[in-house]
Amino acid sequence: MPVITDVKIVKVFTHRGDETVKVTLCAGGVSETAFSPLGKSKGEYEVVYAPKGNVDEAIKRAKKHLIPKLLGADAEDPCEIDKIVKEVDGTDNMAFIGSCISIAVSMAAFKLAARIKAKPLYEMIAVPNSLKLPLPLSNVIGGGRHAEQRMIPAIQEFLVFPANVPSFYEAVKETLNLYKFICATLRKNNIFYGKTDEGALLFKSTSMQALNLLSTIIENYYSMHGIDFYMGVDVAASSIWDPRRKVYVHADSGKVLDRNGQINFISTIIENFNLKYVEDPFHEDDFESFKELQSSYKNTLICGDDLTATNVRRLERALELESCKAVIVKPNQVGLISDTIRFVKLAHERNIKTVTSHRSGETCDETISDLSIAFASSFVKAGIYGGERISKLNRLIEIEALEKLKLVNIREVIR
């Protein structure tokens, strides 16, 4: 039985210069590494990223309390390693060592076990038996907290996915071409304003104006290339929710909306732009509004992110109320891959679509690419611009080429 013989924890940086952690686990003469991502738009129900917000403190505690417990652990049993991490932390939200440590250790442990067993990570974990490639769901126009600029859309992400492509490679290629076409259009009209943390394009507008422009650009792209795209949004509504006044503050348009006003706004954009995907349209505790919207628009995937936070208890609540048909899967929201797997299994048991997602603060770690296949996700959110985004897409292209996996059938996702 190969056991963990060495653990290395190093402080490194995300693509935007925030401190994060790289973990290397060694066993049986081989090693695997993993990097922790860091989100900017974080929900209240995510686990703690670092104790006291300090990565140095997280590393200090891990070296003192966690590493001695990991040495000698069974390297072929990553779930047991996750148990050790959980026991050492001793809290229900990773407050002692932080998810910057826990998720990097957990990802490295699962990758190491797969390496020892001579299996791809996605095959070793594989929640369902059938393996397929997810559709890339790409953030092409940005706003909200990812930009933190005045006069930009209140909606955080304007998303696209191709409607008629034969492969993951073609899906990425056409999305990249559309992204470049959007950028060229913005520059031609002298309204290009920059890029968000995820590489999405910025221009000064309201959410409605951004949707109108994106819709027009997609129509123009289709007329030129014969490739159509569906549109979606990540509202990230918790970031515009004022809990004291119980209203949504749309700073771009100057509108302040109560619950009914927000429902009407989201309903309007779904109908006007044929949106097939809407993520976090309401704040993270409003399960009832999610339910009302999903029941009204059965052909649109209403997706919970902050609502469910990759947390089984939150998902159980959403299932009880039938709040949504899809959920985001972000392993660092819950802090361990084993807990993420439990969340994904429950979602699949109840026919809820999964969307495996990156974070706004990323490295070139490709683990979520394998996980998106292992979790049989309908979509993968990995961005479309920047080395830390393309590395994840390239990993999926590589898997497609080597394993001959098929792309998920879009008709199974969008009905």
GUKOL-522157 format. One record per residue (C-alpha): residue number from 1; x, y, z; residue in three letters. Coordinates in nm, 4 decimals, decimal comma. Example, Ala and Ser with C-alpha at 12.3 -4.5 7.8 and 13.67 -1.06 7.14 Angstrom:
<rs>
R  seq         X         Y         Z  type
R    1    1,2300   -0,4500    0,7800   ALA
R    2    1,3670   -0,1060    0,7140   SER
</rs>
This chain:
<rs>
R  seq         X         Y         Z  type
R    1    0,0000    0,0000    0,0000   MET
R    2    0,1641    0,3288   -0,1082   PRO
R    3    0,1465    0,5921    0,1633   VAL
R    4    0,1978    0,9675    0,1683   ILE
R    5    0,5696    1,0270    0,2191   THR
R    6    0,5939    1,4015    0,1694   ASP
R    7    0,3672    1,7063    0,1646   VAL
R    8    0,4798    2,0413    0,0298   LYS
R    9    0,2735    2,3580    0,0697   ILE
R   10    0,3876    2,6723   -0,1109   VAL
R   11    0,2321    3,0184   -0,1250   LYS
R   12    0,1797    3,1244   -0,4872   VAL
R   13   -0,0447    3,3669   -0,6779   PHE
R   14   -0,3610    3,3608   -0,8851   THR
R   15   -0,3661    3,5271   -1,2266   HIS
R   16   -0,4789    3,8554   -1,0708   ARG
R   17   -0,2046    3,8574   -0,8080   GLY
R   18   -0,3939    3,7304   -0,5032   ASP
R   19   -0,2147    3,4910   -0,2705   GLU
R   20   -0,3135    3,1270   -0,2894   THR
R   21   -0,1683    2,7819   -0,2226   VAL
R   22    0,0040    2,5070   -0,4197   LYS
R   23    0,0104    2,1610   -0,2601   VAL
R   24    0,2269    1,8670   -0,3671   THR
R   25    0,1646    1,5166   -0,2318   LEU
R   26    0,4199    1,2372   -0,2786   CYS
R   27    0,3732    0,8599   -0,2519   ALA
R   28    0,5234    0,5502   -0,4102   GLY
R   29    0,7834    0,7481   -0,5992   GLY
R   30    0,5292    0,9724   -0,7756   VAL
R   31    0,3732    1,3077   -0,6925   SER
R   32    0,0779    1,5267   -0,7864   GLU
R   33    0,0104    1,8949   -0,7341   THR
R   34   -0,2954    2,1170   -0,7119   ALA
R   35   -0,3588    2,4894   -0,6809   PHE
R   36   -0,6440    2,6519   -0,4917   SER
R   37   -0,8598    2,9028   -0,6844   PRO
R   38   -1,0116    3,2133   -0,5266   LEU
R   39   -1,3491    3,3664   -0,6046   GLY
R   40   -1,4314    3,7354   -0,5826   LYS
R   41   -1,8098    3,7048   -0,5911   SER
R   42   -1,8388    3,4728   -0,2908   LYS
R   43   -2,1624    3,3628   -0,1300   GLY
R   44   -2,2368    3,3661    0,2412   GLU
R   45   -2,2586    2,9866    0,2548   TYR
R   46   -1,9147    2,9092    0,1156   GLU
R   47   -1,6532    2,7728    0,3523   VAL
R   48   -1,3796    3,0051    0,4801   VAL
R   49   -1,0981    3,0638    0,2325   TYR
R   50   -0,8258    3,1357    0,4896   ALA
R   51   -0,8300    3,1823    0,8692   PRO
R   52   -0,8394    3,5534    0,9511   LYS
R   53   -0,8232    3,6074    0,5743   GLY
R   54   -0,4532    3,5258    0,5924   ASN
R   55   -0,2953    3,2641    0,3637   VAL
R   56    0,0253    3,2666    0,5704   ASP
R   57   -0,1753    3,1697    0,8782   GLU
R   58   -0,3446    2,8898    0,6836   ALA
R   59   -0,0075    2,7516    0,5741   ILE
R   60    0,1335    2,7835    0,9255   LYS
R   61   -0,1560    2,5862    1,0742   ARG
R   62   -0,1406    2,3240    0,7988   ALA
R   63    0,2298    2,2655    0,8545   LYS
R   64    0,1841    2,2342    1,2291   LYS
R   65   -0,1402    2,0370    1,2512   HIS
R   66   -0,2222    1,8780    0,9140   LEU
R   67    0,0987    1,7604    0,7506   ILE
R   68    0,2002    1,5305    1,0416   PRO
R   69   -0,1408    1,3597    1,0143   LYS
R   70   -0,1146    1,3175    0,6366   LEU
R   71    0,2233    1,1463    0,6437   LEU
R   72    0,1691    0,7707    0,6302   GLY
R   73   -0,1907    0,8003    0,5059   ALA
R   74   -0,3107    0,5579    0,2365   ASP
R   75   -0,2424    0,7346   -0,0937   ALA
R   76   -0,4948    0,5146   -0,2776   GLU
R   77   -0,7803    0,6339   -0,0557   ASP
R   78   -0,8334    1,0082   -0,1133   PRO
R   79   -1,1613    1,0021    0,0791   CYS
R   80   -0,9653    0,8959    0,3869   GLU
R   81   -0,7284    1,1876    0,3307   ILE
R   82   -1,0308    1,4184    0,3110   ASP
R   83   -1,1465    1,2782    0,6465   LYS
R   84   -0,8097    1,3639    0,7978   ILE
R   85   -0,8375    1,7195    0,6649   VAL
R   86   -1,1879    1,7523    0,8089   LYS
R   87   -1,0844    1,6147    1,1484   GLU
R   88   -0,7822    1,8435    1,1731   VAL
R   89   -0,9913    2,1469    1,0789   ASP
R   90   -1,2579    2,0596    1,3354   GLY
R   91   -1,5150    2,3135    1,2129   THR
R   92   -1,8120    2,2905    0,9783   ASP
R   93   -1,6795    2,5618    0,7444   ASN
R   94   -1,3011    2,5111    0,7232   MET
R   95   -1,2500    2,8073    0,9543   ALA
R   96   -0,9352    2,6629    1,1136   PHE
R   97   -0,7172    2,5779    0,8123   ILE
R   98   -0,9192    2,7357    0,5310   GLY
R   99   -1,0333    2,6036    0,1956   SER
R  100   -0,7162    2,7398    0,0342   CYS
R  101   -0,5448    2,4461    0,2072   ILE
R  102   -0,8245    2,1893    0,2142   SER
R  103   -0,9236    2,1966   -0,1530   ILE
R  104   -0,5635    2,1951   -0,2772   ALA
R  105   -0,4826    1,8956   -0,0541   VAL
R  106   -0,8024    1,7199   -0,1610   SER
R  107   -0,7507    1,7754   -0,5337   MET
R  108   -0,3883    1,6639   -0,5095   ALA
R  109   -0,4968    1,3530   -0,3156   ALA
R  110   -0,7523    1,2481   -0,5775   PHE
R  111   -0,5066    1,3157   -0,8605   LYS
R  112   -0,2374    1,1146   -0,6814   LEU
R  113   -0,4718    0,8197   -0,6263   ALA
R  114   -0,5650    0,8246   -0,9952   ALA
R  115   -0,1975    0,8349   -1,0905   ARG
R  116   -0,1157    0,5372   -0,8675   ILE
R  117   -0,4116    0,3425   -1,0085   LYS
R  118   -0,3048    0,4358   -1,3636   ALA
R  119   -0,6457    0,5872   -1,4406   LYS
R  120   -0,7476    0,9320   -1,5612   PRO
R  121   -0,8939    1,1368   -1,2767   LEU
R  122   -1,2318    1,1633   -1,4488   TYR
R  123   -1,2529    0,7863   -1,4885   GLU
R  124   -1,1552    0,7129   -1,1284   MET
R  125   -1,4222    0,9462   -0,9885   ILE
R  126   -1,6936    0,9016   -1,2579   ALA
R  127   -2,0236    0,9659   -1,0804   VAL
R  128   -2,2367    0,8089   -1,3599   PRO
R  129   -2,1107    0,5272   -1,5803   ASN
R  130   -2,1356    0,7109   -1,9127   SER
R  131   -1,8673    0,9714   -1,9794   LEU
R  132   -1,9370    1,2716   -2,2017   LYS
R  133   -1,7798    1,6100   -2,2601   LEU
R  134   -1,9691    1,9121   -2,1261   PRO
R  135   -2,0649    2,2100   -2,3369   LEU
R  136   -1,8487    2,5184   -2,2776   PRO
R  137   -2,0579    2,7946   -2,1205   LEU
R  138   -1,8535    3,1071   -2,1794   SER
R  139   -1,8531    3,4515   -2,0206   ASN
R  140   -1,8057    3,6943   -2,3112   VAL
R  141   -1,9385    4,0243   -2,1719   ILE
R  142   -1,8887    4,1170   -1,8092   GLY
R  143   -2,0228    4,3403   -1,5381   GLY
R  144   -2,1134    4,3343   -1,1711   GLY
R  145   -1,8548    4,2533   -0,9069   ARG
R  146   -1,6110    4,1027   -1,1583   HIS
R  147   -1,5576    4,4511   -1,3011   ALA
R  148   -1,6165    4,6960   -1,0159   GLU
R  149   -1,6402    4,9886   -1,2557   GLN
R  150   -1,9039    5,2560   -1,2914   ARG
R  151   -2,1495    5,2549   -1,5774   MET
R  152   -2,1175    4,8859   -1,6550   ILE
R  153   -2,3992    4,6271   -1,6478   PRO
R  154   -2,5325    4,5204   -1,3086   ALA
R  155   -2,5570    4,1625   -1,4384   ILE
R  156   -2,2236    3,9938   -1,3699   GLN
R  157   -2,1859    3,7616   -1,6704   GLU
R  158   -2,3351    3,7490   -2,0190   PHE
R  159   -2,2916    3,3901   -2,1306   LEU
R  160   -2,3046    3,2031   -2,4598   VAL
R  161   -2,2900    2,8433   -2,5756   PHE
R  162   -2,2987    2,7128   -2,9341   PRO
R  163   -2,6164    2,5503   -3,0591   ALA
R  164   -2,4907    2,3339   -3,3432   ASN
R  165   -2,1330    2,2061   -3,3214   VAL
R  166   -2,0079    1,8452   -3,3536   PRO
R  167   -1,7259    1,8495   -3,0983   SER
R  168   -1,5811    2,0238   -2,7951   PHE
R  169   -1,2940    2,1517   -3,0085   TYR
R  170   -1,5371    2,3118   -3,2526   GLU
R  171   -1,7383    2,4558   -2,9636   ALA
R  172   -1,4289    2,6280   -2,8242   VAL
R  173   -1,3127    2,7431   -3,1686   LYS
R  174   -1,6466    2,9010   -3,2561   GLU
R  175   -1,6800    3,0622   -2,9128   THR
R  176   -1,3314    3,2108   -2,9456   LEU
R  177   -1,4230    3,3430   -3,2897   ASN
R  178   -1,7432    3,4947   -3,1519   LEU
R  179   -1,5464    3,6503   -2,8634   TYR
R  180   -1,3037    3,8099   -3,1119   LYS
R  181   -1,5995    3,9291   -3,3207   PHE
R  182   -1,7570    4,0928   -3,0140   ILE
R  183   -1,4256    4,2592   -2,9279   CYS
R  184   -1,3839    4,3888   -3,2832   ALA
R  185   -1,7401    4,5249   -3,2799   THR
R  186   -1,6821    4,7102   -2,9524   LEU
R  187   -1,3562    4,8593   -3,0802   ARG
R  188   -1,5123    4,9578   -3,4126   LYS
R  189   -1,7827    5,1479   -3,2248   ASN
R  190   -1,5293    5,2991   -2,9816   ASN
R  191   -1,7041    5,1513   -2,6787   ILE
R  192   -1,4478    4,8898   -2,5700   PHE
R  193   -1,3757    4,9554   -2,2015   TYR
R  194   -1,1509    4,6713   -2,0880   GLY
R  195   -1,1843    4,3193   -1,9512   LYS
R  196   -1,3014    4,1583   -1,6294   THR
R  197   -1,1023    3,9217   -1,4080   ASP
R  198   -1,2317    3,6355   -1,6233   GLU
R  199   -1,1384    3,8018   -1,9514   GLY
R  200   -1,4962    3,8980   -2,0386   ALA
R  201   -1,5292    4,2169   -2,2416   LEU
R  202   -1,6458    4,5417   -2,0844   LEU
R  203   -1,8257    4,8413   -2,2244   PHE
R  204   -2,0309    5,1154   -2,0631   LYS
R  205   -2,3949    5,0146   -2,0789   SER
R  206   -2,6918    4,8889   -1,8852   THR
R  207   -2,7695    4,5184   -1,8628   SER
R  208   -3,0494    4,5593   -2,1160   MET
R  209   -2,8224    4,7409   -2,3612   GLN
R  210   -2,5587    4,4682   -2,3252   ALA
R  211   -2,8170    4,1991   -2,3983   LEU
R  212   -2,9416    4,3881   -2,7031   ASN
R  213   -2,5907    4,4283   -2,8419   LEU
R  214   -2,4932    4,0661   -2,7738   LEU
R  215   -2,8122    3,9428   -2,9408   SER
R  216   -2,7408    4,1541   -3,2496   THR
R  217   -2,3787    4,0368   -3,2679   ILE
R  218   -2,4869    3,6715   -3,2437   ILE
R  219   -2,7348    3,7258   -3,5286   GLU
R  220   -2,4613    3,8859   -3,7395   ASN
R  221   -2,2200    3,6034   -3,6600   TYR
R  222   -2,4812    3,3460   -3,7610   TYR
R  223   -2,5471    3,5197   -4,0923   SER
R  224   -2,1727    3,5201   -4,1665   MET
R  225   -2,0705    3,1742   -4,0408   HIS
R  226   -2,3872    2,9661   -3,9990   GLY
R  227   -2,3109    2,8988   -3,6317   ILE
R  228   -2,5803    2,9941   -3,3817   ASP
R  229   -2,5406    3,0579   -3,0093   PHE
R  230   -2,7781    3,0474   -2,7167   TYR
R  231   -2,7561    3,3231   -2,4571   MET
R  232   -2,7572    3,3082   -2,0795   GLY
R  233   -2,6723    3,5260   -1,7806   VAL
R  234   -2,5239    3,4991   -1,4354   ASP
R  235   -2,7029    3,7742   -1,2467   VAL
R  236   -2,5101    3,7136   -0,9210   ALA
R  237   -2,8075    3,8798   -0,7541   ALA
R  238   -2,6710    3,8528   -0,3993   SER
R  239   -2,4121    4,1143   -0,4974   SER
R  240   -2,6823    4,3703   -0,5876   ILE
R  241   -2,9198    4,2771   -0,3036   TRP
R  242   -2,9608    4,5316   -0,0221   ASP
R  243   -3,0719    4,3195    0,2769   PRO
R  244   -3,1640    4,6208    0,4884   ARG
R  245   -3,4043    4,7687    0,2355   ARG
R  246   -3,4864    4,4284    0,0803   LYS
R  247   -3,4348    4,5533   -0,2738   VAL
R  248   -3,2096    4,4849   -0,5730   TYR
R  249   -3,0029    4,7899   -0,6658   VAL
R  250   -2,9335    4,8051   -1,0396   HIS
R  251   -2,6758    5,0842   -1,0392   ALA
R  252   -2,6399    5,0752   -1,4178   ASP
R  253   -3,0002    5,1767   -1,4853   SER
R  254   -3,0732    5,3496   -1,1559   GLY
R  255   -3,3558    5,1056   -1,0859   LYS
R  256   -3,4276    4,9774   -0,7359   VAL
R  257   -3,6438    4,6653   -0,7522   LEU
R  258   -3,8324    4,4752   -0,4854   ASP
R  259   -3,8875    4,0992   -0,5149   ARG
R  260   -4,1712    4,1315   -0,7649   ASN
R  261   -3,9803    4,3905   -0,9636   GLY
R  262   -3,6804    4,1586   -0,9894   GLN
R  263   -3,9022    3,8694   -1,1006   ILE
R  264   -4,0532    4,0928   -1,3686   ASN
R  265   -3,7090    4,2102   -1,4837   PHE
R  266   -3,5712    3,8567   -1,5142   ILE
R  267   -3,8906    3,7379   -1,6852   SER
R  268   -3,8617    4,0201   -1,9376   THR
R  269   -3,5042    3,9383   -2,0372   ILE
R  270   -3,5802    3,5646   -2,0591   ILE
R  271   -3,8658    3,6339   -2,2994   GLU
R  272   -3,7030    3,9132   -2,5003   ASN
R  273   -3,3720    3,7347   -2,5559   PHE
R  274   -3,4777    3,3688   -2,5418   ASN
R  275   -3,2390    3,3044   -2,2534   LEU
R  276   -3,1771    2,9343   -2,2005   LYS
R  277   -2,9701    2,9694   -1,8826   TYR
R  278   -3,0158    3,2048   -1,5860   VAL
R  279   -2,7866    3,1739   -1,2846   GLU
R  280   -2,8574    3,3277   -0,9433   ASP
R  281   -3,1397    3,5609   -1,0521   PRO
R  282   -3,2274    3,6234   -0,6854   PHE
R  283   -3,0325    3,6496   -0,3610   HIS
R  284   -2,8965    3,3369   -0,1972   GLU
R  285   -3,1816    3,2815    0,0513   ASP
R  286   -3,4770    3,3381   -0,1800   ASP
R  287   -3,5600    2,9767   -0,2670   PHE
R  288   -3,9233    3,0719   -0,3309   GLU
R  289   -3,8472    3,3238   -0,6069   SER
R  290   -3,6207    3,0694   -0,7762   PHE
R  291   -3,9110    2,8248   -0,7657   LYS
R  292   -4,1574    3,0775   -0,9082   GLU
R  293   -3,9256    3,1639   -1,1962   LEU
R  294   -3,8371    2,8020   -1,2782   GLN
R  295   -4,2024    2,6968   -1,2779   SER
R  296   -4,2836    2,9813   -1,5185   SER
R  297   -3,9989    2,9052   -1,7608   TYR
R  298   -3,9643    2,5296   -1,7880   LYS
R  299   -3,7465    2,5515   -2,1023   ASN
R  300   -3,4888    2,7719   -1,9310   THR
R  301   -3,2341    2,6296   -1,6891   LEU
R  302   -3,2582    2,8306   -1,3692   ILE
R  303   -2,9288    2,7576   -1,1953   CYS
R  304   -2,8300    2,7952   -0,8315   GLY
R  305   -2,4783    2,9021   -0,7368   ASP
R  306   -2,4802    3,1072   -0,4167   ASP
R  307   -2,8213    2,9482   -0,3560   LEU
R  308   -2,6787    2,5980   -0,3162   THR
R  309   -2,3048    2,6689   -0,2638   ALA
R  310   -2,2020    2,3083   -0,3492   THR
R  311   -2,3561    2,2232   -0,0113   ASN
R  312   -2,5725    1,9122    0,0308   VAL
R  313   -2,8001    2,0731    0,2915   ARG
R  314   -2,8613    2,3741    0,0681   ARG
R  315   -2,9298    2,1446   -0,2274   LEU
R  316   -3,1787    1,9430   -0,0222   GLU
R  317   -3,3681    2,2643    0,0499   ARG
R  318   -3,3683    2,3579   -0,3195   ALA
R  319   -3,4913    2,0094   -0,4110   LEU
R  320   -3,7691    2,0242   -0,1537   GLU
R  321   -3,9010    2,3464   -0,3070   LEU
R  322   -3,8136    2,2595   -0,6698   GLU
R  323   -3,6220    2,5867   -0,6880   SER
R  324   -3,4033    2,5138   -0,9898   CYS
R  325   -3,3166    2,2628   -1,2610   LYS
R  326   -2,9401    2,3169   -1,2471   ALA
R  327   -2,6680    2,3831   -0,9915   VAL
R  328   -2,3155    2,5184   -1,0076   ILE
R  329   -2,0399    2,2878   -0,8805   VAL
R  330   -1,7415    2,4733   -0,7334   LYS
R  331   -1,5282    2,2391   -0,5209   PRO
R  332   -1,3680    2,5192   -0,3213   ASN
R  333   -1,7114    2,6378   -0,2051   GLN
R  334   -1,7318    2,3270    0,0139   VAL
R  335   -1,3585    2,2639    0,0523   GLY
R  336   -1,3235    1,8922   -0,0266   LEU
R  337   -1,3652    1,6776   -0,3377   ILE
R  338   -1,5401    1,4011   -0,1409   SER
R  339   -1,8065    1,6475   -0,0234   ASP
R  340   -1,8352    1,7792   -0,3789   THR
R  341   -1,8971    1,4245   -0,5031   ILE
R  342   -2,1790    1,3794   -0,2497   ARG
R  343   -2,3381    1,7016   -0,3742   PHE
R  344   -2,3111    1,5918   -0,7379   VAL
R  345   -2,4517    1,2448   -0,6678   LYS
R  346   -2,7574    1,3933   -0,4997   LEU
R  347   -2,8104    1,6314   -0,7922   ALA
R  348   -2,7970    1,3455   -1,0438   HIS
R  349   -3,0298    1,1291   -0,8359   GLU
R  350   -3,2899    1,4058   -0,8626   ARG
R  351   -3,2286    1,4862   -1,2309   ASN
R  352   -3,0682    1,8216   -1,1612   ILE
R  353   -2,8159    1,9369   -1,4234   LYS
R  354   -2,4674    2,0213   -1,2994   THR
R  355   -2,2400    2,3004   -1,4186   VAL
R  356   -1,8777    2,2573   -1,3119   THR
R  357   -1,7206    2,5992   -1,2705   SER
R  358   -1,3924    2,7820   -1,2298   HIS
R  359   -1,3535    3,0865   -1,0028   ARG
R  360   -1,2723    3,4426   -1,1031   SER
R  361   -0,9262    3,4116   -0,9441   GLY
R  362   -0,7534    3,1199   -1,1155   GLU
R  363   -0,4257    2,9463   -1,1955   THR
R  364   -0,3462    2,7090   -1,4804   CYS
R  365   -0,4615    2,4124   -1,2686   ASP
R  366   -0,6751    2,1908   -1,4942   GLU
R  367   -0,8439    1,9743   -1,2301   THR
R  368   -1,1954    2,1077   -1,2902   ILE
R  369   -1,1720    1,9930   -1,6521   SER
R  370   -1,1466    1,6297   -1,5437   ASP
R  371   -1,4102    1,6878   -1,2772   LEU
R  372   -1,6563    1,8272   -1,5308   SER
R  373   -1,6439    1,4911   -1,7112   ILE
R  374   -1,6433    1,2868   -1,3907   ALA
R  375   -1,9519    1,4751   -1,2720   PHE
R  376   -2,1324    1,4317   -1,6075   ALA
R  377   -2,1842    1,8066   -1,6132   SER
R  378   -2,3996    1,9562   -1,8852   SER
R  379   -2,1779    2,2634   -1,8945   PHE
R  380   -1,8298    2,3668   -1,7918   VAL
R  381   -1,7717    2,7312   -1,7020   LYS
R  382   -1,4025    2,7958   -1,7574   ALA
R  383   -1,3981    3,1312   -1,9353   GLY
R  384   -1,2802    3,1803   -2,2921   ILE
R  385   -0,9875    3,4219   -2,2657   TYR
R  386   -0,6563    3,4074   -2,0777   GLY
R  387   -0,4017    3,1329   -2,0169   GLY
R  388   -0,5588    3,0269   -1,6873   GLU
R  389   -0,8906    2,9757   -1,8737   ARG
R  390   -0,7646    2,8238   -2,1988   ILE
R  391   -0,5557    2,5673   -2,0077   SER
R  392   -0,8783    2,4124   -1,8784   LYS
R  393   -1,0407    2,4099   -2,2207   LEU
R  394   -0,7260    2,2635   -2,3763   ASN
R  395   -0,7352    1,9797   -2,1239   ARG
R  396   -1,0875    1,8928   -2,2374   LEU
R  397   -0,9821    1,9141   -2,6021   ILE
R  398   -0,6959    1,6760   -2,5213   GLU
R  399   -0,9308    1,4296   -2,3509   ILE
R  400   -1,1675    1,4472   -2,6494   GLU
R  401   -0,8832    1,3659   -2,8886   ALA
R  402   -0,7327    1,0850   -2,6811   LEU
R  403   -1,0455    0,9160   -2,5481   GLU
R  404   -1,2882    0,9849   -2,8341   LYS
R  405   -1,5532    1,1036   -2,5902   LEU
R  406   -1,8687    1,2567   -2,7332   LYS
R  407   -2,0041    1,6025   -2,6592   LEU
R  408   -2,3168    1,6090   -2,4450   VAL
R  409   -2,6329    1,6190   -2,6554   ASN
R  410   -2,7610    1,9741   -2,6389   ILE
R  411   -3,1195    1,8467   -2,6695   ARG
R  412   -3,0709    1,6633   -2,3411   GLU
R  413   -2,9766    1,9937   -2,1805   VAL
R  414   -3,2078    2,2413   -2,3510   ILE
R  415   -3,5527    2,1041   -2,4256   ARG
</rs>
